[in-house]
Amino acid sequence: MQKNDLHMSRLERNNRRNSRRNKRKKRRWIVRILLLLLLVVTGFGAYTYFNLSDSIKNGFKKSNSTEEVDPNFEKFSMLVMGIDENDARAAEGQTRENSRTDSIIYMAVNKNQKRMDMVSIPRDSLTLMREKSDNNNSNAYFFDKITHAHAYGGTDGTIDAVTNLVNAPVNFYVIINFKAFEKVIDSLGGVELYVPFDMVEQNANGEEGTVELKKGWHTLNGEQALAFARSRYYDSDIERGQRQLQVIHAVIDKAQSINALAKVNELIQIGGDNVTHNMTMKQITSAVSMFASNDINIVSHRLGGYDAMINDVYYYYPKSSHLQYISSVLNNTLERNIPLAGEILNIHYQGYIIPLSKNYNKNTSVSPRGLHTPVNYVTLVSEDLLQNLPDKLTTADLAKDPTVSNENKPE
């Protein structure tokens, strides 16, 4: 008993004892609440972990055409393929395997450089690919539209064709359908995009005139953003590709700007049902942490080219100068050697590229000049002729991007 307690009345002593009891009870409740919160957070984390793990396993499909990634995961490349898979086409018997690649986007990411380079590859681009075979040993190489590569060799066929075109490796691939595209954007609450002109477009099921967009800045929902990204008849396939890159940039910006914790399981479920990939859980979480950073510099490139009609079929002949720059900058971001101009196959076979002409074999050293007579369906400008291209670009050359265009920029 404290000395002062001798001079206290019984009432005062009771009040002091009650005050101490109340403080002890309050501390106990605080501890209990903290423990409960810890259990809730831990439980949510465990649920998210197992949900994510199951989703990743369900969507995982190994590729024989990708290259091993840097073990430190400081740099990697990813090929994003958007496919025209939706409920209407599924009802008609279309499967993911026989869906077309509606969009093809190559990304090169370097964590230390805090940089990501993106290029959208026009789906009509002529590129070298291999004939599909059951034993995967076919040596019948030929040029065709890159969108047809999937028909010749599935996912691996598209990966091979992209590698042939840009002369850069693919570490990871992601296939996403229309449904996932729309749901991801709706889950984020829409994305801010600049619409360069009034548009009246079809929806994901191909119903014409169902999506109307007005020129200017707008917060687009999933359906509207898909129509924006797929529109091609108002300008060109090149501008369409640039819109797709704008959407990806806008999605990353929106994901960085909001607290995504409440959206984690929703996004995981969307991906699990509608995405195919070849990434492990650790690789996905590492990639997400990179994109969550606000200081990554995203650089978009366009692949210019020539329009060509061959036997009443439209093809896109990529510009050699653009291909050399894009190949060089992608390899530089991945910290690989900058290629020689002649190592890029579209440049090596320049002027002798005939769609579906199966006279090519990239495993031989036969000179392209000995294959057949030169084609005359496209006339290359001086800057795209092999003899006028530099043998190899320097790092200083990479600072001067010839693929940049100011068309359809916000006013």
C-alpha positions as CSV (number, residue, x, y, z in Angstrom):
1,M,0.0,0.0,0.0
2,Q,1.3,3.4,-0.9
3,K,1.8,5.9,1.8
4,N,-0.8,8.3,0.4
5,D,-3.4,5.5,0.5
6,L,-3.5,5.9,4.3
7,H,-5.0,9.3,4.0
8,M,-7.5,8.3,1.3
9,S,-11.1,7.5,2.0
10,R,-12.5,4.1,1.1
11,L,-14.4,5.6,-1.9
12,E,-11.2,7.1,-3.3
13,R,-9.4,3.8,-2.9
14,N,-12.2,2.0,-4.7
15,N,-12.1,4.5,-7.5
16,R,-8.4,4.0,-8.0
17,R,-8.7,0.2,-8.1
18,N,-11.5,0.5,-10.6
19,S,-9.5,2.8,-12.8
20,R,-6.6,0.4,-12.8
21,R,-8.9,-2.5,-13.7
22,N,-10.4,-0.5,-16.6
23,K,-6.9,0.3,-18.0
24,R,-5.9,-3.4,-17.8
25,K,-9.2,-4.4,-19.6
26,K,-8.6,-1.7,-22.3
27,R,-5.1,-3.0,-22.9
28,R,-6.4,-6.5,-23.2
29,W,-9.0,-5.5,-25.8
30,I,-6.4,-3.6,-27.8
31,V,-4.2,-6.7,-27.8
32,R,-7.1,-8.8,-28.8
33,I,-8.1,-6.5,-31.7
34,L,-4.5,-6.4,-32.9
35,L,-4.3,-10.2,-32.8
36,L,-7.7,-10.4,-34.7
37,L,-6.4,-8.0,-37.4
38,L,-3.2,-10.0,-37.7
39,L,-5.2,-13.1,-38.2
40,V,-7.5,-11.5,-40.8
41,V,-4.5,-10.1,-42.7
42,T,-2.6,-13.4,-42.5
43,G,-5.7,-15.3,-43.5
44,F,-6.3,-13.0,-46.5
45,G,-2.7,-13.3,-47.4
46,A,-2.8,-17.1,-47.3
47,Y,-6.1,-17.1,-49.2
48,T,-4.6,-14.8,-51.9
49,Y,-1.5,-16.9,-52.1
50,F,-3.3,-20.2,-52.6
51,N,-5.8,-18.5,-55.0
52,L,-3.0,-17.0,-57.0
53,S,-1.1,-20.3,-57.0
54,D,-4.1,-22.3,-58.3
55,S,-4.8,-19.6,-60.9
56,I,-1.2,-19.6,-62.2
57,K,-1.1,-23.4,-62.4
58,N,-4.4,-23.5,-64.3
59,G,-3.2,-21.0,-66.9
60,F,0.4,-22.3,-67.2
61,K,1.5,-23.9,-70.5
62,K,5.1,-24.5,-71.3
63,S,6.6,-23.2,-74.5
64,N,9.4,-24.8,-76.5
65,S,10.3,-21.6,-78.2
66,T,11.0,-19.3,-75.3
67,E,14.5,-18.7,-73.9
68,E,15.6,-19.0,-70.3
69,V,15.2,-15.8,-68.4
70,D,18.0,-14.0,-66.5
71,P,18.2,-15.8,-63.1
72,N,18.3,-12.5,-61.2
73,F,15.2,-11.4,-63.0
74,E,16.6,-8.0,-63.7
75,K,15.7,-8.1,-67.4
76,F,13.2,-10.1,-69.4
77,S,11.1,-10.0,-72.5
78,M,7.4,-10.8,-72.9
79,L,5.2,-11.4,-75.9
80,V,1.5,-10.4,-75.3
81,M,-0.9,-12.0,-77.7
82,G,-4.5,-10.8,-77.8
83,I,-6.8,-13.4,-79.4
84,D,-10.3,-13.1,-80.8
85,E,-11.8,-15.6,-78.4
86,N,-15.3,-14.7,-77.1
87,D,-18.5,-16.4,-76.1
88,A,-20.1,-16.0,-79.5
89,R,-17.2,-17.6,-81.3
90,A,-16.9,-20.4,-78.6
91,A,-20.6,-21.2,-79.2
92,E,-19.7,-21.7,-82.9
93,G,-16.9,-24.1,-82.0
94,Q,-13.9,-21.8,-82.0
95,T,-11.3,-22.8,-79.4
96,R,-8.4,-20.9,-77.9
97,E,-6.0,-23.1,-80.0
98,N,-7.6,-22.1,-83.3
99,S,-8.2,-18.4,-82.4
100,R,-6.4,-15.8,-84.4
101,T,-3.9,-13.4,-82.8
102,D,-5.7,-10.1,-83.0
103,S,-2.8,-8.2,-81.5
104,I,0.9,-9.0,-81.0
105,I,2.9,-6.8,-78.6
106,Y,6.6,-7.4,-77.7
107,M,8.0,-5.9,-74.4
108,A,11.6,-5.7,-73.2
109,V,12.0,-4.8,-69.5
110,N,15.1,-3.9,-67.6
111,K,14.8,-3.3,-63.9
112,N,18.2,-1.6,-63.4
113,Q,17.6,0.7,-66.3
114,K,14.0,1.3,-65.1
115,R,12.9,1.0,-68.7
116,M,10.4,-0.9,-70.8
117,D,10.4,-0.8,-74.6
118,M,7.2,-1.9,-76.4
119,V,6.4,-2.5,-80.0
120,S,3.1,-3.5,-81.5
121,I,3.6,-5.7,-84.6
122,P,1.0,-5.3,-87.3
123,R,-0.7,-8.6,-87.9
124,D,-0.2,-8.4,-91.7
125,S,3.5,-8.1,-91.4
126,L,5.6,-10.4,-93.6
127,T,7.9,-12.5,-91.6
128,L,9.7,-15.8,-91.8
129,M,8.0,-18.8,-90.3
130,R,8.1,-22.6,-90.4
131,E,5.6,-25.0,-91.7
132,K,3.7,-26.9,-89.0
133,S,4.8,-30.6,-88.6
134,D,3.9,-33.3,-86.1
135,N,7.5,-34.1,-85.3
136,N,8.5,-30.4,-85.1
137,N,11.5,-31.1,-87.5
138,S,10.2,-29.4,-90.6
139,N,12.8,-27.3,-92.4
140,A,10.2,-25.7,-94.8
141,Y,10.7,-22.0,-94.0
142,F,8.7,-19.3,-95.8
143,F,7.3,-15.8,-95.5
144,D,3.7,-15.0,-94.6
145,K,1.5,-12.7,-92.5
146,I,2.6,-13.0,-88.9
147,T,-1.1,-13.4,-87.8
148,H,-1.0,-16.8,-89.7
149,A,1.9,-18.1,-87.7
150,H,-0.5,-19.5,-85.1
151,A,-2.2,-21.6,-87.8
152,Y,1.2,-23.1,-88.8
153,G,2.6,-23.7,-85.3
154,G,0.3,-22.6,-82.5
155,T,1.7,-20.4,-79.7
156,D,5.2,-21.6,-80.4
157,G,4.8,-20.7,-84.1
158,T,3.9,-17.1,-83.2
159,I,6.8,-16.8,-80.8
160,D,9.2,-18.1,-83.5
161,A,7.8,-15.7,-86.1
162,V,8.2,-12.7,-83.8
163,T,11.7,-13.8,-82.9
164,N,12.5,-14.1,-86.6
165,L,11.1,-10.6,-87.3
166,V,12.7,-8.6,-84.5
167,N,15.8,-10.8,-83.9
168,A,15.3,-10.7,-80.2
169,P,14.4,-13.6,-77.8
170,V,11.1,-14.2,-76.0
171,N,11.3,-15.2,-72.4
172,F,7.7,-15.2,-71.5
173,Y,4.4,-15.2,-73.4
174,V,0.9,-14.2,-72.3
175,I,-2.3,-15.0,-74.3
176,I,-5.3,-12.9,-73.2
177,N,-8.8,-13.0,-74.7
178,F,-11.4,-10.2,-75.1
179,K,-13.3,-11.1,-72.0
180,A,-10.2,-10.8,-69.8
181,F,-9.3,-7.5,-71.4
182,E,-12.7,-6.0,-70.7
183,K,-12.9,-7.4,-67.1
184,V,-9.4,-6.2,-66.1
185,I,-10.2,-2.6,-67.2
186,D,-13.7,-2.7,-65.5
187,S,-12.1,-4.0,-62.3
188,L,-9.7,-1.0,-62.3
189,G,-12.6,1.4,-62.7
190,G,-11.8,2.2,-66.3
191,V,-8.7,3.9,-67.9
192,E,-8.0,7.4,-69.1
193,L,-7.4,7.5,-72.9
194,Y,-7.4,10.1,-75.6
195,V,-9.8,9.3,-78.5
196,P,-8.3,10.9,-81.6
197,F,-11.6,11.1,-83.5
198,D,-15.2,10.0,-83.3
199,M,-15.6,6.3,-83.5
200,V,-18.5,3.9,-84.0
201,E,-17.3,0.3,-83.5
202,Q,-18.3,-3.2,-82.9
203,N,-18.3,-4.9,-79.5
204,A,-16.4,-8.0,-78.4
205,N,-19.0,-10.2,-80.0
206,G,-18.7,-8.5,-83.4
207,E,-22.0,-6.6,-83.2
208,E,-21.5,-3.5,-85.4
209,G,-22.4,0.0,-84.3
210,T,-22.7,-0.9,-80.6
211,V,-19.9,1.2,-79.2
212,E,-19.7,5.0,-79.8
213,L,-16.8,7.1,-78.8
214,K,-16.3,10.9,-79.1
215,K,-13.0,12.7,-79.8
216,G,-11.2,13.8,-76.6
217,W,-10.1,12.5,-73.2
218,H,-12.4,10.0,-71.6
219,T,-12.5,7.4,-68.9
220,L,-13.2,4.3,-71.0
221,N,-14.8,1.1,-69.6
222,G,-13.7,-2.3,-70.7
223,E,-16.0,-2.6,-73.7
224,Q,-15.1,0.9,-74.9
225,A,-11.3,0.4,-74.4
226,L,-11.5,-2.8,-76.4
227,A,-13.3,-1.1,-79.3
228,F,-10.7,1.8,-79.1
229,A,-7.8,-0.7,-79.3
230,R,-9.3,-2.8,-82.1
231,S,-10.4,0.0,-84.4
232,R,-8.5,-0.1,-87.7
233,Y,-10.8,1.2,-90.5
234,Y,-10.5,4.9,-89.6
235,D,-6.8,5.1,-90.1
236,S,-4.4,2.1,-90.4
237,D,-3.2,-1.0,-88.7
238,I,-0.1,0.9,-87.5
239,E,-2.2,3.5,-85.6
240,R,-4.3,0.6,-84.3
241,G,-1.1,-0.9,-82.8
242,Q,-0.3,2.5,-81.2
243,R,-3.7,2.6,-79.6
244,Q,-3.0,-0.9,-78.1
245,L,0.2,0.4,-76.6
246,Q,-1.6,3.4,-75.2
247,V,-4.1,1.1,-73.5
248,I,-1.3,-0.9,-71.9
249,H,0.3,2.2,-70.7
250,A,-3.0,3.5,-69.3
251,V,-3.7,0.2,-67.5
252,I,-0.2,0.4,-65.8
253,D,-0.8,4.0,-64.9
254,K,-4.2,3.2,-63.4
255,A,-2.9,0.2,-61.5
256,Q,-0.2,2.3,-60.0
257,S,-2.6,5.1,-58.9
258,I,-5.0,3.0,-56.9
259,N,-4.7,0.7,-53.9
260,A,-4.9,-2.7,-55.6
261,L,-5.1,-4.8,-52.4
262,A,-8.9,-5.0,-52.6
263,K,-8.7,-6.0,-56.3
264,V,-6.1,-8.7,-56.0
265,N,-8.4,-11.7,-55.9
266,E,-10.7,-10.3,-58.5
267,L,-7.9,-9.8,-60.9
268,I,-6.5,-13.2,-60.1
269,Q,-9.8,-14.8,-60.9
270,I,-10.0,-12.9,-64.2
271,G,-6.6,-14.1,-65.2
272,G,-7.2,-17.7,-64.2
273,D,-10.2,-18.1,-66.4
274,N,-9.0,-16.2,-69.5
275,V,-5.2,-16.2,-69.6
276,T,-2.5,-18.7,-70.8
277,H,1.1,-18.1,-69.9
278,N,4.5,-19.7,-69.1
279,M,5.4,-17.8,-65.9
280,T,5.9,-19.2,-62.4
281,M,4.3,-17.6,-59.3
282,K,7.7,-16.0,-58.3
283,Q,8.2,-14.6,-61.7
284,I,4.7,-13.1,-61.9
285,T,5.0,-11.5,-58.4
286,S,8.5,-10.1,-59.3
287,A,7.2,-8.6,-62.6
288,V,4.2,-7.1,-60.8
289,S,6.5,-5.4,-58.3
290,M,8.4,-3.9,-61.2
291,F,5.3,-2.5,-62.8
292,A,4.0,-1.3,-59.5
293,S,6.9,1.1,-59.3
294,N,6.1,4.6,-60.5
295,D,9.6,5.3,-61.9
296,I,9.7,2.8,-64.8
297,N,10.0,4.6,-68.2
298,I,7.7,3.1,-70.8
299,V,8.9,3.7,-74.4
300,S,6.6,2.9,-77.3
301,H,7.8,2.2,-80.9
302,R,6.0,1.8,-84.2
303,L,7.0,-0.5,-87.0
304,G,6.7,1.5,-90.2
305,G,6.4,-0.3,-93.5
306,Y,5.1,-0.6,-97.1
307,D,1.6,-1.6,-98.2
308,A,1.6,-4.4,-100.8
309,M,-1.0,-6.2,-102.8
310,I,0.0,-9.6,-104.0
311,N,-2.5,-11.7,-105.9
312,D,-5.3,-9.5,-104.5
313,V,-4.1,-10.1,-100.9
314,Y,-2.9,-7.3,-98.7
315,Y,0.5,-7.6,-97.0
316,Y,2.6,-5.3,-94.8
317,Y,6.4,-5.1,-95.7
318,P,8.2,-3.8,-92.6
319,K,10.7,-1.0,-93.1
320,S,14.3,-2.2,-92.9
321,S,15.5,1.0,-91.1
322,H,12.7,0.6,-88.5
323,L,13.4,-3.1,-88.0
324,Q,17.1,-2.4,-87.5
325,Y,16.4,0.3,-84.9
326,I,13.7,-1.7,-83.1
327,S,15.8,-4.9,-83.0
328,S,18.8,-2.9,-81.7
329,V,16.9,-1.1,-79.0
330,L,15.2,-4.2,-77.7
331,N,18.4,-6.2,-77.5
332,N,20.1,-3.2,-75.8
333,T,17.4,-3.1,-73.2
334,L,17.9,-6.8,-72.6
335,E,21.6,-6.2,-72.3
336,R,22.4,-8.3,-75.4
337,N,24.7,-7.5,-78.3
338,I,23.3,-5.1,-80.9
339,P,22.8,-7.2,-84.0
340,L,24.3,-6.6,-87.4
341,A,21.9,-5.5,-90.1
342,G,22.4,-8.7,-92.1
343,E,21.5,-10.8,-89.1
344,I,17.9,-9.5,-89.2
345,L,16.2,-12.0,-91.5
346,N,13.8,-9.5,-93.2
347,I,16.8,-7.4,-94.1
348,H,19.0,-10.3,-95.1
349,Y,16.3,-11.5,-97.6
350,Q,15.5,-8.0,-98.6
351,G,13.8,-7.7,-102.0
352,Y,13.5,-11.4,-102.4
353,I,10.6,-12.0,-100.0
354,I,7.6,-13.7,-101.6
355,P,4.7,-14.7,-99.4
356,L,4.3,-18.5,-99.0
357,S,7.4,-19.2,-101.1
358,K,8.8,-22.2,-99.3
359,N,12.4,-21.9,-100.7
360,Y,13.9,-20.6,-97.5
361,N,15.9,-22.4,-94.8
362,K,17.4,-20.2,-92.2
363,N,19.6,-23.2,-91.1
364,T,21.6,-23.0,-94.4
365,S,24.2,-20.4,-95.6
366,V,22.7,-20.1,-99.0
367,S,22.8,-16.5,-100.3
368,P,19.3,-15.0,-100.7
369,R,20.4,-13.7,-104.1
370,G,20.5,-17.3,-105.3
371,L,16.9,-18.2,-104.3
372,H,14.9,-16.6,-107.1
373,T,14.5,-13.4,-109.0
374,P,13.9,-10.2,-107.1
375,V,10.3,-9.2,-106.4
376,N,8.8,-6.1,-107.8
377,Y,5.6,-5.6,-105.7
378,V,7.3,-3.1,-103.4
379,T,10.0,-0.5,-104.1
380,L,12.2,0.3,-101.1
381,V,13.3,3.8,-100.4
382,S,17.0,4.5,-100.3
383,E,17.2,4.5,-96.4
384,D,15.8,1.0,-96.3
385,L,18.2,-0.6,-98.8
386,L,20.7,-3.0,-97.1
387,Q,23.7,-1.3,-98.8
388,N,22.7,2.0,-97.3
389,L,22.0,0.8,-93.7
390,P,24.8,1.0,-91.2
391,D,26.3,-2.4,-90.4
392,K,25.5,-2.0,-86.8
393,L,23.9,0.8,-84.8
394,T,25.7,2.4,-81.8
395,T,24.2,3.2,-78.4
396,A,24.3,6.9,-79.6
397,D,22.1,5.9,-82.6
398,L,19.5,4.5,-80.2
399,A,18.8,8.0,-78.9
400,K,17.4,8.9,-82.3
401,D,14.2,6.9,-82.7
402,P,13.1,6.9,-86.4
403,T,9.9,5.2,-85.5
404,V,8.4,8.1,-83.5
405,S,5.3,9.7,-84.9
406,N,3.3,12.7,-83.7
407,E,0.1,11.6,-85.5
408,N,-3.1,11.5,-83.4
409,K,-1.4,13.0,-80.3
410,P,-3.7,14.8,-77.8
411,E,-4.3,18.4,-78.6
